[in-house]
Amino acid sequence: MPVAVVAATALALVLGSCRSGPAADGPLGSGANGGIPRGANCVPRGHLQAFGDQQFTNHGDTAVVLDRVRLLHPDNERLIGSYAVPGDRLIGVVFWPPSYPDIPPGWKHRRPVHGFRLAPGRSFNMVLGVQAGPQGRGFSRGMLVYYHDSAGSYVARNDFAMIIAASTSHC
């Protein structure tokens, strides 16, 4: 084999092993058995909305630390706040900020997403505060959760859409 082919093959192997960004195959997953749910929540406009119906679990052997969360392909919708709520009880889809008589007890232990630490085998509820823009209807295809552990940086994608309807009464 010519030296140039060997050198090119070696370079390709080295470059192929380098990561240019966060991996999608990390230990954090949402849904049953780490699968990603597909679906949507639609709420009438007129209020700031909390979307708190997605649970994430650390399926790895070491703690993970959340870095940030972003809306996935937002259209006329923006993120106004985010919390990680420890435990397996969901806050639900309510007005932002969540406040209702039977709110799950984990809410009092909520933490900002940035820096939230999750032990192996543990779960948390991602609660996002979302606002529609001036056009009324807002939409995002879900969320991207950026995080890291001792082995690297990752992104967990959740495809559960968040829709704020154009009408004040119907979705």
C-alpha positions, 0 to 999 in steps of 0.5 A, a space after each residue: 500500500 502506498 505511503 500516501 494512502 496509509 497516511 491518509 487512512 491514519 489521519 481519517 481515523 484520528 479526525 474521526 475519533 475527535 468530537 466537534 460538539 456534544 454527543 447525542 448518546 449520553 446517559 441522560 434520557 427522557 421517557 420510558 426506558 430512555 426513549 424520546 417521546 413524540 407528541 405535543 402540548 397545546 395551551 391557549 395564549 394569553 398567559 406565560 406557560 409552564 411546560 413541566 411534563 417531561 421527565 429525564 433519568 440518568 441511566 449512567 454510572 456517574 453523576 451528570 451536570 446540566 449546562 443549559 436547555 434550549 427550545 428545539 426549533 422555536 417559532 414565535 416562542 421564547 424560553 423565559 425560565 427553566 428549572 430542574 425539579 428532583 424526583 419523578 412527579 411532574 409539575 404539569 402544563 400550567 401558568 408560569 411560574 407554577 403555583 397551585 394547591 397540590 403542586 408536587 413536593 419536589 417543586 420546593 427543591 427546584 434548581 436552575 437548570 445550569 449547574 443542576 447535578 443528577 446522581 446515577 439512577 435518579 430522575 428530574 422533571 424539566 419545567 420550562 417557562 415559555 412565552 408566545 411572541 406578538 403574533 400570538 401562536 408560538 411553537 417549538 418542537 421540543 427541547 435540547 438539554 446540554 449536560 456533561 459528566 466525567 466522560 464528556 459533553 452531551 445533548 439530550 433531545 426531547 421531541 415533545 412539542 410545546 404549542 401556545 395557540 393563537 386563540 385565547 380559548 382553543 388549541 
